[in-house]
């Protein structure tokens, strides 16, 4: 029996990796492609700051096709939705019936996704929805996944947490107000090894830089299809980005 085709919204981070692992284990969908938005200007994964070259290596190691959607550094909601629709429609024409996300919380974001997807005939799938984040990060580590923080929000964490592998020591050092999966926008990650991969992704750690974003107006807010949308406007604070350099 053939499986329903699905698009997987891939950020390169841990929530995406765990959600994809669960989808592939259940064998309910044929993942047609990984879909990732990157900055046109910097050629890096949106908000995660990971180079396009490392994203391509991830997809190759996982063994799935990769669809890249380039967006301006600060797109308007209208331009983002247009770009997403133009990217998704050809995949729908090729038989895609569902779009899968690594979202865990946020009812309004899920409703937004589902409504927009329904406009082009897609169903939203959320394999790790509402699962306790302490359990998720424990499962992630126990499965053998390895991930490194690429971006931390200065409101919650200082520079020392950027560019670190998430392990027992990292989790113990997290302040009590920080979600272990970074679900309030505390940090973003890059997964470089684990059961999804045929081989680890090799990288070296480059410099860590500070960037502050101008808070956009509400109508210009974006990231509605990516899995790194958080409870607060992530642009209210500065971020520490650690550059990962492909080897």
N, C-alpha and C positions, 0 to 999 in steps of 0.2 A: 504494500500500500504506500503510495507516495505521500510525503509530508507536505503540509502547507508551507509556502515560502514566506520568509520573514526578513526584515531589515533589522540589523542590530546597531543601536546607537552607541558607538564606542568612543569613550573619552581617553582611553589608554590607562585609566586608573583602576584602583582596587574594586570599587563597586561594579564597574563594567565587567571586570574579569570574573568576579564571583557570579554575577548574573548570567554571563555567557556560559560559564562552566555548568551551571544548573540547567540551562536551556539545552545544552548539548547532551547532558546526561539523561535527561528525560526523553529525548528524541521525539518531541512533539512537533518541532519545526525544522525545516531546512533553512539554515541561515544563508540567505542569498548574498549578503555583503555586509561588511562592517561600514558604518557611516560615521565620519568624523568631520567636524567643522574646524578649519584652521584660519588663522589670520592671514589675509592677503599680504599685508605689509611685512610681517615677520616670519611667515611660513612656519608657524608653531601652533600647536593645539590650543584652542581657545581656553583661556584662564589657566590651563596647566603649564603653559610655557614650554612644552616639549617640542623639540625639533621634528620637522616632518620626516627626516631620515629615520629617526627612531620609531616613529609611528609605522612607517613602511616595513621596517624590520619586524615589528610586532606582528603585523598582519601576515607576513611571509612565514614566520615561525608558527603562528596559529594555523595557517593553511587555509585562510579564507580570503576572498576578494576584498578589496578596500575601495570605498567610494569617498572621495574627499570633496567637501564643499568649502570653497574659499569665501570668506566674508570680510568686510572692512573691520578695522580694529574696533570701532564703536558704531555698529550698524543701528539704524532705526528699526523699530519693531516691524514696520511695513517692509523694509528692504530685506530683513532677515526672513520673514515669512515667505516673501516672494522667492528668495533663493532656496529655501527649504522645499517649497512646493515644486519648483522647477527641478530640483534634485530628486525628489521622491516620485514624481509622476512617471518618469521612464521606468523606474523599478516596479511601480504598480502595473505598468503596461507589460512588464515581463513576468507578471504573475504574483508579485508580493501581496500578501493579504494582511500582514501584521507588522508592527514596528515595536521593537523590544527595548526597554530602558532599564537602567540600573538604579532608578529612583527608589528611595526607602520611605520618605515622608512627603508631606505637603499635598494636601487634598486639592487645593486650588490649582497647583501646577499640573497634577494628574488630570484634572477635569479639562484644563486648557489643552493639554496634549491630545486627549481623547477627542475633544470637539474639533480641533484642527485636522487631526488624522481622518476623522469621519468624513470630512469634506471631500477627501480624495479616495475614500473607500478603504481605509486602513483601520485596523483594530489595535489599540495600545495594549501591550503585555508588560507586566511588572513582576518579574520572578522573585525579587527580594523585598517586596512591598510590606511595610509595617513590621518587619522582623527586628527584634531587639539588636541594636548596634553592637553591644558587647559580645553577643553571641556570633554575630556576623564576622567581626574581626578575628575572633577566636577560630571560627571555622576556616576563614581565609588562610590564616597562618598554619593551622593544622593540616590543611590540604597540601601545603608545600609551596604556596604562592610567596613571592618575594616582591616587595614594592618599596620605592624610595619617594620621599616627599620632594616635590619640585617647587612648591609654592606654599607659603604660610602667611596667614592674615595677622598683621601686627596687633590687632585688637586682642587676639587670644594667645598668640605665641611669639616668642622672640626669634631672632635670627638663628639661634643655635639649633632650632628644630628643622631648619631647611636643609635639604640634601642628606637626610638621614633615612636609613632603612628602618621600616616599622617592625620592631621586634619586641620582646618582653620588656627590655629596658626602656624603649621609647614609650610604650604604653604606661609603664609605672611612673614615668616622669611627666606625663600629661597633667596639666592643672585640672582640678575637679570640674570646672565649668566647660571643659573641652570634650566634645563627643569623640569616642574612640574611632569613629569612621569619618570624622570631620563634617558631620551633617549640618552644621551651622555655618559652613564656609570657612572653618578654621584652617584647613589645609587641603591640597590636592596632590595626587601621586602619579607615579609611572610604574607599571608592573613590568618587571624584567625577567621573571622566571616563574615556573609553576606548571601544573598539570595540563594547561592549555598549549604549552609551547613545546615544539620539537627540539629547540635549543634555546639557551638563555640569550638575552639581548645584552651585548657587551657595551659598556659605556665607561667613561671617566667623568669625574666630578669637576666641573669648571667653576667659575667665579659665582658668587652670590651677590645679586644686585637688588636695590630697593626701588620700587616703582609705586607711584601714587596716581590713582585715576580720578579724573573729574567726575563727580556724581552726575549721571545722566538724568534728564527729566523722565518722569514715569512713562510717558508714551514712547520713549526711546529705549526702554529697557529691553534687553535681548536674552539670549541663552535659554529660550523657552523649550527647545527641543533637546538640548544637551543635558547630561545628567549631573551637572555641577551647579544647578540653580539652588540657592539656599534661602533660609528663613529671613535674612536681612539683606539689604542691598549690599553686595560685595564691594561696591565701588566707594563706600563710605570711608574706607581705611586703606592704608598702604599695604604693600605686599613685599615679602622677600622671595625672590626667585633664584633658585639654584640651577645653573645651566648644566645639562647632561650632554656630554660630547660623545658621539658615536665613535666606536673603535673599529 
